[in-house]
Amino acid sequence: DQQVKQNSPSLSVQEGRISILNCDYTNSMFDYFLWYKKYPAEGPTFLISISSIKDKNEDGRFTVFLNKSAKHLSLHIVPSQPGDSAVYFCAASATRAAGNKLTFGGGTRVLVKP
Amino acid sequence: EAQVTQNPRYLITVTGKKLTVTCSQNMNHEYMSWYRQDPGLGLRQIYYSMNVEVTDKGDVPEGYKVSRKEKRNFPLILESPSPNQTSLYFCASSSSSYEQYFGPGTRLTVT
């Protein structure tokens, strides 16, 4: 059973508008969450992260929100740009997880239309 | 330039023919991992290593082997590949933080 789920496989948004990507998790031991971005024929690249002691983390156009009680996190991209078109993966880890293991969601493909 | 490299990038092989995918990082990272990416399943960890000569199984280790004889290299070995190992493979490395650096990927097809 997947411990990290991204229920929307795809998202289409107009340039300049907000993109909201959602992620749910089931394992209450997870205490660190990351978002990765992936372009075709490239490896995932780290985008932004949040620790469970926070409920929000912001980096430029990207903001991640964490709702621990709901076991839910979201990534907001404002404003969306055509270069943001990519697959986004949510990932989670537990403190002292062996090997810094990350558990990934299935990904959400974002298309930003000019 | 800090990077993780993988070779080959693309590979088509036949069932049962042993193969090795190489992975190398130049960041002096202790941790290295192999993941496979399959549609709808995201990335799943195959094996990981916390340092030289220290390796352990991830979530989907069946049919794979690894070794860590040097800190920079972490090859993935498929002794007898099968069609269900057709996938996109990523090597990753990290220091003590959770943020992992990924290689460009190896697309493997086993017929």
Interface residues (C-beta under 8 A of the other chain):
Chain A: Q2 V4 Q6 P9 Y32 L34 Y36 A41 E42 G43 P44 T45 F46 S49 F89 A91 S93 A98 G99 N100 K101 L102 T103 F104 G105 G106 G107
Chain B: V4 Y31 S33 Y35 G40 L41 G42 L43 R44 Q45 Y48 S49 M50 D56 G58 F90 A92 S94 S96 S97 Y98 E99 Q100 Y101 F102 G103 P104 G105
